[in-house]
Each structure stands twice: as C-alpha cells, then as structure tokens.
Amino acid sequence: MATNFFGAWAGLFNGSRRTRVRYEAELLTYAKTEYTNDWQYAYQYMLANKGKGPQTVSLKVGAK
C-alpha cells in the first residue's frame, strides 16, 4: 500500500516536471527559429510571460 501511494506521488511530480521540461524545450526551439538574433532575450521573455513572445514596437519619428 505504501509503495503504491508514494509511487503515485512520484509519478505525479515527475510527470509535471517532464511536461515543464518539454514546454521549455519547445519555447527554446521557437525562440531560436523566430528570433534568430535575439533568441536568448526572447526565450527568457517567454519563460517569464507564460509563453507570450516579445512584441516589437515601431516608433514613427516626426509623425503628426
């Protein structure tokens, strides 16, 4: 009984870790593909913002 109980808890935590590791690997691949020059920044940004990528802002100088 105790073996099954602890085995179930271990499986639960290992499963969530595997999912997190897979998620982070997918974000890394995406960041390297879409943000070639700034992939490190994009990867850290996506980790901190639930997978949402950084947005580029275009500034129009002198526009009225």
NORJOJO-V912448 format. One record per residue. SS is DSSP state (~ for helix, > for strand, _ for the rest). Layout:
# NORJOJO-V912448
[[SS] [SS]]
This chain:
# NORJOJO-V912448
[[_] [~] [~] [~] [~] [~] [~] [~] [~] [~] [~] [~] [~] [~] [~] [~] [~] [~] [~] [~] [~] [~] [~] [~] [~] [~] [~] [~] [~] [~] [~] [~] [~] [~] [_] [_] [_] [_] [~] [~] [~] [~] [~] [~] [~] [~] [~] [~] [_] [_] [_] [_] [_] [_] [_] [_] [_] [_] [_] [_] [_] [_] [_] [_]]
